[in-house]
Amino acid sequence: MQLATETKGRQIAAKDKKRSNVQRHIEIMDTTLRDGEQTSGVSFSASEKLTIAQILLTEVKVDRIEIASARVSEGEFQAVRNITEWAAAHGYLDRIEVLTFVDGDTSINWMLQAGARVMNLLTKGSLNHLTHQLKKTPEQHFAEVADVIALANEKGIDCNVYLEDWSNGMRNSHEYVLQYLDFLQHQPIKRVLLPDTLGVLIPSEVFEFIQELVLRYPQLHFDFHAHNDYDLGTANVLEAVKAGIDGIHLTVNGMGERAGNAPLASAVAVLNDYMKDVKTSVVETSLYSVSKLVETFSGFRTPDNKPVIGENVFTQTAGIHADGDKKNNLYFNDLLPERFGRERKYALGKTSGKANIENNLHQLGIQISDEDLKKVTQRIIELGDRKEVVTQADLPYILSDVLDSNTIKEKVQLENYVLTHSKNLRPSVTLKLRIDDETFEEHAQGDGQYDAFMNALKIVYKNKGLELPQLTDYAVRIPPGGKSDALCETIISWMCSDGKHFKTRGLDSDQTVAAIKATQKMLNLI
């Protein structure tokens, strides 16, 4: 009877606490550098880890970051040391966390040497793991955990506790989880971390399990750590927050073991739009840039249709959608690209329709008659039927070809060039270029034939007092299983001094020639 009364009292206190906070803060802990690095084939260098850590804390403004597992390697130790030295100098040390183990003072000593001051202690959250992996009783495990927590506090280290396999623990050994939390609530810890280690929970279970614990232990701070094995990571995060969770663990681009973790960008966007009673510290406009940085460092490419940060997610393809956008934004939702430092685009292809093409022409500052627009639309449909990729940068050339007019005049023509590549000698290029009525001839060397070509080009433009845009990305595509004489498509991304981005592409059986063709398009576009 007394226990029931105490439980009811806790529930009432928790509800009153929730009501008093009109907009409660949800802590965001990013674990890209620890759990995200467990993505198959991914390993960040120490300098890459430091850069990502700095951006996550200073620009994205997550609350905490988990950066490594203790005792993994000398390289991991150095990476942690670099981050903690920077964090200590800039007031972020208490927001740097390291995964540790129930191993006496071994992990603690490793942390002390690395300069870290917050540990996330990995313990067993299910009776199945405890019995078959550790082969210990709950009482033995709790005693060892208590010893590590006491030692950590003695050494000035704050302690959070992971309940590994907690989700299966709640399903299959519920009483054990409650027994463990009854013990933990009396320990000097900061947070209890609840991982869906195998990504098995569905949203209704997340809500049920977390609400039960939040009401039963209102004095404890709970974090939820979602995995994405059933593609439910973001949905489970939303339900965890609805149930009263205090913090959530996320990764940039949803990186992580197997199908990855709940993705940072998607989770933050859905919380901002569908949970008006909560707030996070994350800066939405920084989500895309950190996504691209992590993509580059990891070599782990995100799908074009990845929500929020994918290349295509703010691109309208169907002509009817583009037409609706012109008529009171009929196909807009709350996920406006400007929120994430991006812009809406309109794809060109066989389903584009006139509205898509008009939008792209408008962005280029080009106006044509309705009759000409019909001709251009028909040509783009024909190209789409042949599976040709049509970009905004291709439009002026299509216009010039279809309309046989001077809408776009090729002011820059590459009249000739010689590419050389010899063993143990630097590649070189000699080119002859005509700009309007003026002809230039230059020679340059480089690290490769295309680099040499660009170096010669820079000399010409420098002599003309002109500035070239910055090359930001260079991609090469060939048909799967293509032969040695297959066509090669080179797509180059450029950024002008005013921050405007655009792409050009070239097609040829020679990769360097394809890149040169793409570059010539760029020269005429600017």
Buried (B, 14 or more C-beta within 10 A) or exposed (E): EEEEEEEEEBBEEBBEEBEEEEEBEBBBBBBBBBBBBBBEEBEBEBEBBBBBBBBBBEBBBBBBBBBBBBBBEEBBBBBBBBBBBBBBEEEBBEBBBBBBBBBEBBBBBBBBEBBBBBBBBBBBBBBBBBBEEBEBEBEEBBEBBBEBBEBBBEBEBBBBBBBBBBBBBBBEBBEBBBBBBEBBBEBEBBBBBBBBBEBBBEBEBBBEBBBBBBBBBBEBBBBBBBBBBEEBBBBBBBBBBBBBBBBBBBBBBBBBBEBBBBBBBBBBBBBBEEBEEBEBEBBBEBBBBBBBBBBEBBEBEBEEEBBBBBEEBBBBBBBBBBBBBEEEEEBBEEBEBEBBEBEBBBBBBBBBBBBBBBBBBEBBEBEBEEEBBEBBBEBBBEBBEEEBBBBBBBBBBBBBEBBEEEBBEBEBBBEEBEBEEEEEEBBBBBBBBBBEEEEBEBEBBBEBBBBBBBBBBBBBBEEEEEEBBEBEEEEEBBEEEEEEEEEBBBBBBBBBEEEEEBBBBBBBBBBBBBBBBBBBBBBBBB
